[in-house]
């Protein structure tokens, strides 16, 4: 899949086009609902991130929605699956997310769009905590933006969100918990955000290099160990 950047400027356009296509394809008798997750939710609620290459969503609609997604993708040369529900297969998914989503906008009177935001999105990102994506920097970025808005997130709020969504903190690793505690204690998280974002970019590059050298070896189960070894090797080479 080619990497196509979705931004805060173009997400509404594609959602509007999707609503129009869905309506024309017979969906007008069945209103649709989309709950934006992850990067798309970040872009619609926060300003610290420029783009995402994933538009993950929980989609509730008639079968016409699949055709509408394909039609809009073809019309604007978007990657296959530009809007998808594959997120349901990940460990951060829980059906409880629907209950804690917030209204965003309605398009063409037929497509209602909601998002996950605030402490619930922080909780989701902590469960994912992928070092090669934007998960960790997103946690820092969201907390920082809430601070700048004068509406800081507290540990109590995030703790409640984690328990409401996942039942306990067992799904979150110790390193991510320490990151949360550190960031919540800081008056300015700008430096920490840059640190984690740069580390994510480096991790993505290291994993891409590994995949080129050793195709079909990299898996979710061995990714963390492979990344740690790649980082150690890079450090040794730069000494």
N, C-alpha and C positions, 0 to 999 in steps of 0.2 A: 504494500500500500504506500502510495506517495504521501509525503508529509504536506498537508494543506493547512495553513494557519487560519484558525478561527479567532476573531478578535471581538472586543466589546463593540466595535463599530459594525461588524458584518453579521453577527449572530442573529440579531433581530430581523435582518433582511432575509436570511435563509429560513427562519421560522415563519416569517410572513408568507414567503413563497410556498412553503410546505403547507400552510393552512389553506392557501388558495387552491393548490393542487388537490389536497384532500377533499375539499368541498366540491370541486368539479367532478371528482371520481365517485361521487355518491356518498361521501362521508357526512354530508350535511344533515342526514337523519340521525347520525350518531356522533355527538360531540366527543372530541378527543382531549386527552390530558397527557401532558409530558412533564415529568419532573427531571430537571437538569441536575446532573451529579458531577462531582469532580471539577475538572478544569473549566467547563462551561459555567458551572455554578460560581466559580471564582470570578470569572469575567463579568457576569451579570450583577455581582454584588460588591466587588472590590476593584481597586484601581492599581494595585501594585504589580499585577502581572499583565504582560502585553498580549499573550496569545496562548492557545492550546491546540494540540493536534488531535484531541479526543473530544467527541461530543457524546458522552455517555448519558443515558436517560432511562427512566422507568416510563414505559409507554403504555397507555391504556386507550385503545381505539379499535375501530372496525378493521377488517382485512384491507380496506382501501388505503390504510396508512402505509403499508409496505410498498404499494405501488407508487404512492405519492413521494415517498422517500427516494425511490429509484428515479422517478421522473425529475425531481429537483436536482438530484446528483448528476444525472445525465445532462440536464440543461446548463448546469454551471460547472461541469467538469470536476465535480467533487469526488474524492476517493470512495470506492465501494464501502458501504457501511458507515458513511459520514455521520449518521445519527443511528445509534444502535443500543440495544439492551443487553449486550454481552456482559456489562457490569454485574448483572445478576449472578454470574458465575464466580465472582471474586469474593474473598473473605470479608470485605468491608460491607457487602450487601446484607441488608436485613429488610423484611417487609415492613418493619416499624418505621422506616424512613418516610413512608407516605404520610403517616400521622404528623410528623414533625416538619414537613415541607411548608414553604411559605409562597403565597401568591406572587407571581411576577407580572405577567401580562396576558391578555387574550388577543388572539390574532384572527381576523376575518369572522369574528363572532362564533367561531367553531372550535378553535384550538386554545385551550387554557394551558398556560405554562407556569409551572411552579419550580422552585429551586430549594436546595438545601443550603443553609447558611449558618453563620455564627458558631456556637459551641457544638452543634450537631455535625457541621462540616469539619470542624477541628477533630472531633471524635473519629469520623470516617478516615481522615487523613492519617491519624495516629495508628489506626488498625492496618492501613495499607503500608505506610512507612517504607516505600520503595526508595532505595538510595539512588537509583538511576532515573527517577522521574522527578516531579516537582513536589512530592508529598511533604518532605521535611521543610523545605523553604516555604511552602504554602502555609504550613502551621505557623511558622514565624511571621510570615507576611500578614496573615489574618489577625493574629494577636496584635501586631504592630499597628495595623490600620484601625482596629477597634480602639486602641490607645489614643491614636491621633484624633479620632472622632469624639473623644471624651466619653466613650461607652466601653470601657475596658472589660474584657472577659475575665472572670474569676475562676480559680481552681474549682470552686464549688459548682459553678455553672457547667464546667466541662465534665466534672465528675458525675453530675446528674445526667448529662447527655450520654456519656459512656454507658452508664448503668441502664438508662432507659432504652438505648439501642441494642446493647450487647449483653446486658445482665451482670457484667463484672469487668474488671480490668485484665482478666486473664488473657484476652486476645491482643493485648498491647505489650510489646517487649520493654525491657528495663531501660534500654538506651533512649527510647522515645519518651518514656515517662520523665527521665532526667532532663531531656531537652525541654519538655513542657515546663517543668519546675524552674529551670534556668531562665527561660524566656519570660515567664510570668513575673519574675523578680526584677527584670530590667526596665529602666525608664525609657530606654531607646534601644530598639532591636535591629537597627539598620545594619550594623557591622555583622551581627549574627546571621541576618538574612543573606548578606553577600557571601559569607563563609559557606553556608549550606547550599546556596544556589551554585556557587563555583564547584563545590564538591560533587553536586549532582551532574553538572556538565562533564566534569572529569570522568565520573563513573560511567556515564553513557558512552563516552569515547573509548574508554578502556574495554568495556564489554563489546563494543562494536569491533574493535581490533581483535579481541579474542575469538569472536564469532567468525571473522574472516579466516583466521588461522586454523580454527578447530570447528568446522561447521557441525551443527546438530548435536553439540555436546552440552551447550548451555541450557539449563532448565531452572525452574523456580527453586527446586530443592538444592541445587548446588551453586546458585548464583552468588549468594553471600560469601561463600568460601572462595570462589573464583575471583570475585572483585577484591577481596582482602589480599589475596596473593598477587594480583595484578598491581595493586597499589604499592605493596612492599617492593616488588620488582622495579617499579618506576622510581621509587625513592632511592633504591640502591644504585640505579643507573645515573641518577642526577647528583650523587654525592661527589 
